[in-house]
Structures are given as C-alpha cells and as structure tokens.
Amino acid sequence: MEYARRAYLDDDADALCITGAAAYLHMGDSAALDTLSVVPLDEADIMLIHAVELGSPDARRFIRYLDQVGLWKHSIPDLSNDK
C-alpha cells in the first residue's frame, strides 16, 4: 500500500513501476489477491508507461518482459535507451 500511495500522490517512478508490476505478478493467484491489494491491469499498464516516461529502466525492462511473454497488449513505449 505504501508504494501505491507514493505512486498516486508523489508520482514516484519506482513506486509506479512496483505497483504496476505487482498487478501482473499476482495475476491468476487468487490466494494472493485475497490478501494483497493490487491495481487493475488497465491501471497497472498506465503506471508502467508513466514510469517509463519518468525514466525508470526497471519499468522499461518489465514492459519488455511482458511483451516477450505475450502479456503486453499496448504499443511499446520507446525502449531505445535500454541496455
């Protein structure tokens, strides 16, 4: 919840990435969803894209991973700065 608070209130790139990634990491795990608060995937996508816009290399890498495993359903943000 602390990362979600920082993502919403402080526009913190790391918090946006963590909160967005958490939604995907808990996908399909109903036991985890019963005990952990995660944002809906639509909101997670927005958070990950915004984290990239703020310069988060972790968000770039996570979006690349989601795309490679077929979970990313949007256009890919500019990843040209990835290593």
N, CA, C and O atoms as a Tinker XYZ file with bonds, in Angstrom:
   332  protein
     1  N      0.821000   -1.190000    0.000000    73     2
     2  CA     0.000000    0.000000    0.000000    64     1     3
     3  C      0.871000    1.262000    0.000000    63     2     4     5
     4  O      0.487000    2.285000   -0.567000    81     3
     5  N      2.038000    1.186000    0.634000    73     3     6
     6  CA     2.923000    2.356000    0.661000    64     5     7
     7  C      3.377000    2.734000   -0.748000    63     6     8     9
     8  O      3.421000    3.916000   -1.088000    81     7
     9  N      3.717000    1.731000   -1.573000    73     7    10
    10  CA     4.134000    2.036000   -2.942000    64     9    11
    11  C      2.985000    2.618000   -3.744000    63    10    12    13
    12  O      3.190000    3.539000   -4.535000    81    11
    13  N      1.790000    2.105000   -3.556000    73    11    14
    14  CA     0.625000    2.649000   -4.258000    64    13    15
    15  C      0.390000    4.102000   -3.841000    63    14    16    17
    16  O      0.084000    4.947000   -4.682000    81    15
    17  N      0.530000    4.388000   -2.570000    73    15    18
    18  CA     0.358000    5.756000   -2.090000    64    17    19
    19  C      1.370000    6.679000   -2.755000    63    18    20    21
    20  O      1.022000    7.762000   -3.225000    81    19
    21  N      2.634000    6.237000   -2.789000    73    19    22
    22  CA     3.684000    7.054000   -3.415000    64    21    23
    23  C      3.456000    7.202000   -4.916000    63    22    24    25
    24  O      3.743000    8.250000   -5.495000    81    23
    25  N      2.938000    6.145000   -5.541000    73    23    26
    26  CA     2.662000    6.208000   -6.980000    64    25    27
    27  C      1.581000    7.246000   -7.268000    63    26    28    29
    28  O      1.728000    8.065000   -8.176000    81    27
    29  N      0.514000    7.213000   -6.509000    73    27    30
    30  CA    -0.603000    8.131000   -6.750000    64    29    31
    31  C     -0.308000    9.549000   -6.290000    63    30    32    33
    32  O     -0.615000   10.504000   -7.002000    81    31
    33  N      0.271000    9.697000   -5.134000    73    31    34
    34  CA     0.425000   11.032000   -4.552000    64    33    35
    35  C      1.725000   11.730000   -4.930000    63    34    36    37
    36  O      1.756000   12.951000   -5.081000    81    35
    37  N      2.801000   10.955000   -5.084000    73    35    38
    38  CA     4.112000   11.561000   -5.314000    64    37    39
    39  C      4.614000   11.419000   -6.747000    63    38    40    41
    40  O      5.648000   11.986000   -7.101000    81    39
    41  N      3.880000   10.659000   -7.584000    73    39    42
    42  CA     4.303000   10.432000   -8.960000    64    41    43
    43  C      5.727000    9.863000   -8.993000    63    42    44    45
    44  O      6.535000   10.240000   -9.841000    81    43
    45  N      6.017000    8.965000   -8.071000    73    43    46
    46  CA     7.338000    8.355000   -7.897000    64    45    47
    47  C      7.521000    7.228000   -8.921000    63    46    48    49
    48  O      6.738000    6.279000   -8.942000    81    47
    49  N      8.543000    7.329000   -9.762000    73    47    50
    50  CA     8.760000    6.357000  -10.836000    64    49    51
    51  C      8.944000    4.938000  -10.299000    63    50    52    53
    52  O      8.380000    3.995000  -10.855000    81    51
    53  N      9.721000    4.771000   -9.231000    73    51    54
    54  CA     9.926000    3.430000   -8.670000    64    53    55
    55  C      8.622000    2.865000   -8.114000    63    54    56    57
    56  O      8.323000    1.686000   -8.301000    81    55
    57  N      7.860000    3.696000   -7.441000    73    55    58
    58  CA     6.587000    3.245000   -6.876000    64    57    59
    59  C      5.586000    2.907000   -7.977000    63    58    60    61
    60  O      4.825000    1.947000   -7.852000    81    59
    61  N      5.584000    3.693000   -9.053000    73    59    62
    62  CA     4.711000    3.388000  -10.188000    64    61    63
    63  C      5.070000    2.030000  -10.783000    63    62    64    65
    64  O      4.189000    1.226000  -11.086000    81    63
    65  N      6.360000    1.780000  -10.947000    73    63    66
    66  CA     6.824000    0.516000  -11.507000    64    65    67
    67  C      6.450000   -0.658000  -10.603000    63    66    68    69
    68  O      5.929000   -1.667000  -11.079000    81    67
    69  N      6.710000   -0.533000   -9.324000    73    67    70
    70  CA     6.434000   -1.617000   -8.382000    64    69    71
    71  C      4.937000   -1.896000   -8.302000    63    70    72    73
    72  O      4.517000   -3.053000   -8.318000    81    71
    73  N      4.140000   -0.851000   -8.217000    73    71    74
    74  CA     2.691000   -1.030000   -8.115000    64    73    75
    75  C      2.137000   -1.645000   -9.395000    63    74    76    77
    76  O      1.287000   -2.535000   -9.343000    81    75
    77  N      2.615000   -1.175000  -10.541000    73    75    78
    78  CA     2.169000   -1.743000  -11.810000    64    77    79
    79  C      2.602000   -3.188000  -11.981000    63    78    80    81
    80  O      1.814000   -4.031000  -12.410000    81    79
    81  N      3.842000   -3.472000  -11.651000    73    79    82
    82  CA     4.357000   -4.839000  -11.791000    64    81    83
    83  C      3.644000   -5.803000  -10.848000    63    82    84    85
    84  O      3.408000   -6.956000  -11.207000    81    83
    85  N      3.303000   -5.350000   -9.661000    73    83    86
    86  CA     2.639000   -6.216000   -8.678000    64    85    87
    87  C      1.332000   -6.778000   -9.224000    63    86    88    89
    88  O      0.980000   -7.924000   -8.943000    81    87
    89  N      0.614000   -5.970000  -10.004000    73    87    90
    90  CA    -0.649000   -6.444000  -10.572000    64    89    91
    91  C     -0.422000   -7.643000  -11.489000    63    90    92    93
    92  O     -1.216000   -8.583000  -11.503000    81    91
    93  N      0.668000   -7.601000  -12.253000    73    91    94
    94  CA     0.980000   -8.719000  -13.147000    64    93    95
    95  C      1.548000   -9.912000  -12.385000    63    94    96    97
    96  O      1.251000  -11.059000  -12.719000    81    95
    97  N      2.345000   -9.656000  -11.383000    73    95    98
    98  CA     2.976000  -10.750000  -10.643000    64    97    99
    99  C      1.970000  -11.547000   -9.824000    63    98   100   101
   100  O      2.226000  -12.697000   -9.471000    81    99
   101  N      0.829000  -10.940000   -9.522000    73    99   102
   102  CA    -0.192000  -11.643000   -8.748000    64   101   103
   103  C     -1.353000  -12.110000   -9.607000    63   102   104   105
   104  O     -2.364000  -12.581000   -9.084000    81   103
   105  N     -1.219000  -11.984000  -10.912000    73   103   106
   106  CA    -2.251000  -12.421000  -11.847000    64   105   107
   107  C     -2.505000  -13.913000  -11.685000    63   106   108   109
   108  O     -1.564000  -14.708000  -11.675000    81   107
   109  N     -3.739000  -14.286000  -11.562000    73   107   110
   110  CA    -4.080000  -15.696000  -11.501000    64   109   111
   111  C     -3.847000  -16.351000  -10.160000    63   110   112   113
   112  O     -4.154000  -17.532000   -9.999000    81   111
   113  N     -3.320000  -15.634000   -9.201000    73   111   114
   114  CA    -3.093000  -16.194000   -7.861000    64   113   115
   115  C     -4.193000  -15.675000   -6.946000    63   114   116   117
   116  O     -4.031000  -14.646000   -6.291000    81   115
   117  N     -5.309000  -16.391000   -6.903000    73   115   118
   118  CA    -6.466000  -15.905000   -6.145000    64   117   119
   119  C     -6.166000  -15.789000   -4.655000    63   118   120   121
   120  O     -6.723000  -14.920000   -3.984000    81   119
   121  N     -5.305000  -16.642000   -4.131000    73   119   122
   122  CA    -4.954000  -16.548000   -2.708000    64   121   123
   123  C     -4.219000  -15.235000   -2.435000    63   122   124   125
   124  O     -4.479000  -14.574000   -1.430000    81   123
   125  N     -3.311000  -14.860000   -3.321000    73   123   126
   126  CA    -2.580000  -13.604000   -3.150000    64   125   127
   127  C     -3.521000  -12.412000   -3.290000    63   126   128   129
   128  O     -3.413000  -11.434000   -2.550000    81   127
   129  N     -4.442000  -12.500000   -4.241000    73   127   130
   130  CA    -5.366000  -11.393000   -4.459000    64   129   131
   131  C     -6.310000  -11.201000   -3.277000    63   130   132   133
   132  O     -6.805000  -10.098000   -3.045000    81   131
   133  N     -6.557000  -12.270000   -2.533000    73   131   134
   134  CA    -7.403000  -12.166000   -1.343000    64   133   135
   135  C     -6.711000  -11.409000   -0.221000    63   134   136   137
   136  O     -7.376000  -10.799000    0.616000    81   135
   137  N     -5.385000  -11.439000   -0.193000    73   135   138
   138  CA    -4.655000  -10.833000    0.919000    64   137   139
   139  C     -3.894000   -9.569000    0.537000    63   138   140   141
   140  O     -3.529000   -8.786000    1.414000    81   139
   141  N     -3.648000   -9.356000   -0.751000    73   139   142
   142  CA    -2.871000   -8.201000   -1.200000    64   141   143
   143  C     -3.737000   -7.293000   -2.060000    63   142   144   145
   144  O     -4.542000   -7.762000   -2.864000    81   143
   145  N     -3.564000   -6.019000   -1.886000    73   143   146
   146  CA    -4.266000   -5.051000   -2.727000    64   145   147
   147  C     -3.412000   -4.755000   -3.949000    63   146   148   149
   148  O     -2.270000   -4.313000   -3.825000    81   147
   149  N     -3.961000   -4.996000   -5.110000    73   147   150
   150  CA    -3.267000   -4.646000   -6.354000    64   149   151
   151  C     -4.227000   -3.851000   -7.225000    63   150   152   153
   152  O     -5.446000   -3.964000   -7.100000    81   151
   153  N     -3.658000   -3.051000   -8.102000    73   151   154
   154  CA    -4.477000   -2.256000   -9.009000    64   153   155
   155  C     -4.936000   -3.130000  -10.166000    63   154   156   157
   156  O     -4.311000   -4.153000  -10.448000    81   155
   157  N     -6.026000   -2.746000  -10.848000    73   155   158
   158  CA    -6.447000   -3.484000  -12.048000    64   157   159
   159  C     -5.361000   -3.386000  -13.127000    63   158   160   161
   160  O     -4.562000   -2.450000  -13.125000    81   159
   161  N     -5.338000   -4.347000  -14.039000    73   159   162
   162  CA    -4.294000   -4.379000  -15.071000    64   161   163
   163  C     -4.300000   -3.131000  -15.953000    63   162   164   165
   164  O     -3.235000   -2.666000  -16.361000    81   163
   165  N     -5.472000   -2.582000  -16.252000    73   163   166
   166  CA    -5.515000   -1.351000  -17.058000    64   165   167
   167  C     -4.740000   -0.234000  -16.371000    63   166   168   169
   168  O     -3.978000    0.496000  -17.004000    81   167
   169  N     -4.948000   -0.116000  -15.072000    73   167   170
   170  CA    -4.253000    0.911000  -14.301000    64   169   171
   171  C     -2.762000    0.590000  -14.176000    63   170   172   173
   172  O     -1.920000    1.488000  -14.204000    81   171
   173  N     -2.451000   -0.690000  -14.039000    73   171   174
   174  CA    -1.049000   -1.120000  -13.964000    64   173   175
   175  C     -0.306000   -0.726000  -15.240000    63   174   176   177
   176  O      0.838000   -0.272000  -15.184000    81   175
   177  N     -0.958000   -0.900000  -16.384000    73   175   178
   178  CA    -0.334000   -0.542000  -17.657000    64   177   179
   179  C     -0.039000    0.955000  -17.707000    63   178   180   181
   180  O      1.042000    1.366000  -18.129000    81   179
   181  N     -0.995000    1.763000  -17.277000    73   179   182
   182  CA    -0.803000    3.207000  -17.251000    64   181   183
   183  C      0.366000    3.567000  -16.342000    63   182   184   185
   184  O      1.177000    4.430000  -16.678000    81   183
   185  N      0.451000    2.908000  -15.195000    73   183   186
   186  CA     1.539000    3.178000  -14.246000    64   185   187
   187  C      2.886000    2.815000  -14.847000    63   186   188   189
   188  O      3.849000    3.570000  -14.713000    81   187
   189  N      2.965000    1.668000  -15.507000    73   187   190
   190  CA     4.230000    1.237000  -16.102000    64   189   191
   191  C      4.664000    2.184000  -17.223000    63   190   192   193
   192  O      5.839000    2.535000  -17.328000    81   191
   193  N      3.709000    2.593000  -18.054000    73   191   194
   194  CA     4.040000    3.530000  -19.136000    64   193   195
   195  C      4.508000    4.863000  -18.556000    63   194   196   197
   196  O      5.477000    5.448000  -19.038000    81   195
   197  N      3.827000    5.333000  -17.533000    73   195   198
   198  CA     4.224000    6.611000  -16.926000    64   197   199
   199  C      5.597000    6.492000  -16.259000    63   198   200   201
   200  O      6.389000    7.433000  -16.301000    81   199
   201  N      5.876000    5.355000  -15.654000    73   199   202
   202  CA     7.198000    5.150000  -15.052000    64   201   203
   203  C      8.283000    5.218000  -16.116000    63   202   204   205
   204  O      9.357000    5.766000  -15.872000    81   203
   205  N      8.010000    4.662000  -17.300000    73   203   206
   206  CA     8.971000    4.760000  -18.405000    64   205   207
   207  C      9.156000    6.222000  -18.796000    63   206   208   209
   208  O     10.280000    6.673000  -19.018000    81   207
   209  N      8.058000    6.958000  -18.880000    73   207   210
   210  CA     8.136000    8.376000  -19.229000    64   209   211
   211  C      8.980000    9.157000  -18.214000    63   210   212   213
   212  O      9.637000   10.140000  -18.558000    81   211
   213  N      8.946000    8.702000  -16.966000    73   211   214
   214  CA     9.739000    9.354000  -15.917000    64   213   215
   215  C     11.179000    8.852000  -15.879000    63   214   216   217
   216  O     11.983000    9.318000  -15.072000    81   215
   217  N     11.502000    7.901000  -16.754000    73   215   218
   218  CA    12.884000    7.440000  -16.877000    64   217   219
   219  C     13.231000    6.169000  -16.128000    63   218   220   221
   220  O     14.413000    5.896000  -15.919000    81   219
   221  N     12.241000    5.375000  -15.713000    73   219   222
   222  CA    12.519000    4.147000  -14.957000    64   221   223
   223  C     13.030000    3.023000  -15.865000    63   222   224   225
   224  O     12.281000    2.521000  -16.704000    81   223
   225  N     14.291000    2.626000  -15.707000    73   223   226
   226  CA    14.795000    1.499000  -16.502000    64   225   227
   227  C     14.132000    0.182000  -16.094000    63   226   228   229
   228  O     13.981000   -0.714000  -16.924000    81   227
   229  N     13.739000    0.058000  -14.841000    73   227   230
   230  CA    13.060000   -1.169000  -14.393000    64   229   231
   231  C     11.713000   -1.324000  -15.083000    63   230   232   233
   232  O     11.346000   -2.431000  -15.478000    81   231
   233  N     10.984000   -0.246000  -15.232000    73   231   234
   234  CA     9.690000   -0.303000  -15.923000    64   233   235
   235  C      9.899000   -0.675000  -17.385000    63   234   236   237
   236  O      9.118000   -1.444000  -17.946000    81   235
   237  N     10.948000   -0.136000  -18.007000    73   235   238
   238  CA    11.252000   -0.496000  -19.403000    64   237   239
   239  C     11.528000   -1.987000  -19.523000    63   238   240   241
   240  O     11.012000   -2.656000  -20.419000    81   239
   241  N     12.348000   -2.497000  -18.611000    73   239   242
   242  CA    12.671000   -3.928000  -18.652000    64   241   243
   243  C     11.431000   -4.775000  -18.396000    63   242   244   245
   244  O     11.250000   -5.807000  -19.043000    81   243
   245  N     10.578000   -4.362000  -17.468000    73   243   246
   246  CA     9.389000   -5.156000  -17.150000    64   245   247
   247  C      8.411000   -5.158000  -18.325000    63   246   248   249
   248  O      7.811000   -6.190000  -18.624000    81   247
   249  N      8.244000   -4.020000  -18.992000    73   247   250
   250  CA     7.377000   -3.980000  -20.176000    64   249   251
   251  C      7.945000   -4.874000  -21.271000    63   250   252   253
   252  O      7.195000   -5.584000  -21.941000    81   251
   253  N      9.251000   -4.845000  -21.458000    73   251   254
   254  CA     9.879000   -5.725000  -22.454000    64   253   255
   255  C      9.595000   -7.191000  -22.109000    63   254   256   257
   256  O      9.268000   -7.981000  -22.995000    81   255
   257  N      9.717000   -7.557000  -20.838000    73   255   258
   258  CA     9.414000   -8.920000  -20.400000    64   257   259
   259  C      7.945000   -9.257000  -20.693000    63   258   260   261
   260  O      7.648000  -10.310000  -21.258000    81   259
   261  N      7.028000   -8.357000  -20.305000    73   259   262
   262  CA     5.605000   -8.613000  -20.543000    64   261   263
   263  C      5.333000   -8.819000  -22.032000    63   262   264   265
   264  O      4.538000   -9.681000  -22.408000    81   263
   265  N      5.990000   -8.032000  -22.873000    73   263   266
   266  CA     5.814000   -8.183000  -24.315000    64   265   267
   267  C      6.349000   -9.526000  -24.795000    63   266   268   269
   268  O      5.722000  -10.178000  -25.630000    81   267
   269  N      7.490000   -9.943000  -24.280000    73   267   270
   270  CA     8.095000  -11.213000  -24.703000    64   269   271
   271  C      7.229000  -12.418000  -24.330000    63   270   272   273
   272  O      7.213000  -13.420000  -25.044000    81   271
   273  N      6.514000  -12.317000  -23.212000    73   271   274
   274  CA     5.669000  -13.444000  -22.796000    64   273   275
   275  C      4.221000  -13.280000  -23.254000    63   274   276   277
   276  O      3.356000  -14.076000  -22.887000    81   275
   277  N      3.959000  -12.246000  -24.057000    73   275   278
   278  CA     2.649000  -12.058000  -24.655000    64   277   279
   279  C      1.593000  -11.431000  -23.753000    63   278   280   281
   280  O      0.398000  -11.551000  -24.024000    81   279
   281  N      2.018000  -10.769000  -22.690000    73   279   282
   282  CA     1.056000  -10.148000  -21.777000    64   281   283
   283  C      0.861000   -8.661000  -22.019000    63   282   284   285
   284  O     -0.092000   -8.081000  -21.499000    81   283
   285  N      1.733000   -8.028000  -22.790000    73   283   286
   286  CA     1.619000   -6.592000  -23.026000    64   285   287
   287  C      0.744000   -6.380000  -24.250000    63   286   288   289
   288  O      1.080000   -6.853000  -25.336000    81   287
   289  N     -0.369000   -5.678000  -24.094000    73   287   290
   290  CA    -1.361000   -5.521000  -25.159000    64   289   291
   291  C     -1.381000   -4.117000  -25.747000    63   290   292   293
   292  O     -2.330000   -3.755000  -26.443000    81   291
   293  N     -0.366000   -3.334000  -25.481000    73   291   294
   294  CA    -0.319000   -1.950000  -25.934000    64   293   295
   295  C      0.906000   -1.745000  -26.812000    63   294   296   297
   296  O      1.765000   -2.619000  -26.924000    81   295
   297  N      0.968000   -0.568000  -27.433000    73   295   298
   298  CA     2.194000   -0.256000  -28.153000    64   297   299
   299  C      3.314000   -0.133000  -27.115000    63   298   300   301
   300  O      3.080000    0.219000  -25.959000    81   299
   301  N      4.507000   -0.427000  -27.554000    73   299   302
   302  CA     5.657000   -0.419000  -26.658000    64   301   303
   303  C      6.202000    1.000000  -26.558000    63   302   304   305
   304  O      6.477000    1.635000  -27.576000    81   303
   305  N      6.359000    1.504000  -25.326000    73   303   306
   306  CA     6.998000    2.828000  -25.182000    64   305   307
   307  C      8.416000    2.763000  -25.734000    63   306   308   309
   308  O      8.983000    1.680000  -25.873000    81   307
   309  N      8.982000    3.911000  -26.044000    73   307   310
   310  CA    10.343000    3.974000  -26.568000    64   309   311
   311  C     11.297000    3.285000  -25.602000    63   310   312   313
   312  O     11.520000    3.754000  -24.485000    81   311
   313  N     11.850000    2.179000  -26.043000    73   311   314
   314  CA    12.773000    1.402000  -25.220000    64   313   315
   315  C     14.204000    1.541000  -25.717000    63   314   316   317
   316  O     15.074000    0.758000  -25.336000    81   315
   317  N     14.450000    2.530000  -26.561000    73   315   318
   318  CA    15.765000    2.646000  -27.203000    64   317   319
   319  C     16.883000    2.910000  -26.200000    63   318   320   321
   320  O     18.049000    2.675000  -26.518000    81   319
   321  N     16.571000    3.383000  -25.015000    73   319   322
   322  CA    17.602000    3.644000  -24.015000    64   321   323
   323  C     17.941000    2.421000  -23.189000    63   322   324   325
   324  O     18.821000    2.478000  -22.330000    81   323
   325  N     17.247000    1.298000  -23.438000    73   323   326
   326  CA    17.523000    0.069000  -22.689000    64   325   327
   327  C     18.889000   -0.478000  -23.043000    63   326   328   329
   328  O     19.389000   -0.311000  -24.156000    81   327
   329  N     19.477000   -1.140000  -22.052000    73   327   330
   330  CA    20.764000   -1.790000  -22.280000    64   329   331
   331  C     20.572000   -3.278000  -22.341000    63   330   332
   332  O     21.538000   -4.018000  -22.527000    81   331
